[in-house]
Amino acid sequence: MLFGVESGVDSILARFNKETSGEQNTLAIRTLSALGVPTRFTYITFDHLMTLEELKATYAFQGRTDLLLDPQPHLAPADIVRGVRDEAFVAQAATGRPLHTGISYMLVSMECLIGAAYTRKAQERGLTGDIRPSMGRVDARFADWRIGVASTWAQRWVDRNFALDYTLKSLEKILDGDQRDAVRAARVVLKDAAFTVLGEMIAVIETHPVIPVDEHAEQQLTVLIGTLLEARVDRLRERMASTVEQVGARLRGEHAKMLRHEHGRWESATGWQLINASDPCGT
């Protein structure tokens, strides 16, 4: 099941007009996992109207370890419904895995779609720019320039790792048993790294005031976050090489060849180019 959580922060969910609360999403995630429903989550990390406090709350929700529960096939559905509201039950049933390990794609930013209610809210704040009819989108700035810088770098991180992650995702869809579990674990390595990047970006953002001290503030933050991501991807290379070697040993034929080829391309990549350099939403 693909579950569009989108956020665990009430103010963001209201802005997205999701008609759910963070608590409802918490109970839904717990319930589905306790019922044993295989679930993937979508989650929007950045949006143009968010505050730094909302971004920090987003990071905290993605890191929660009390949401993903072990399946409870021995329990009646009514017992599960009661259990997910009982913190003692949750503590006993929790897998200990953070939510971000179940998010399909980390570090995603909100899209400003033409005619969307969210886009109208951005327009009311004077954040929108040119309309891109061919893309169905509208250019937009971030209310907090620091989050805008982080969102841009987050998209670069996503694009840098996208081909390898998508290869792993494709293999995950067609494999079963131990092979599928191994591929899934390799994807979690990328998700863990993305979550770490998010925390590091927030820490850097907090060292810069929301009102820039001078005209060079944005460039300075851009350089700092770029340096941070470069260091993080360097550290990721060693872990990913070991992971791919372990996973490749469990695969056969074309599957193993495909993974090793894509990992080789990923390992030799340099720079932080966007796949869609004309991205109209600053994401």
Protein Blocks (a to p, Z undefined) as FASTA:
>chain_A
ZZdfkpacfklmmmnonopafklmmmmmmmmmmnopacdddddfbdfkbcfklmmmmmmm
mmpcklbccddfkbcfklmmmmmmmmklmmmmpgoiafklmgmbghiacdddehiaklmm
mmmnopaccddfknopacdddfblmlmmmmmmmmmmmmmmmmmmmmmmmmmmmgghjllm
mmmmmmmmmmmmmmmmmmmmmmmmmmpcfbdfbfklmmmmmmmmmmmmmmmmmmmmmmmm
mmmmmmmmmpghjlmmmmmmmmmmmmmpgcjddfblmlcnlZZ
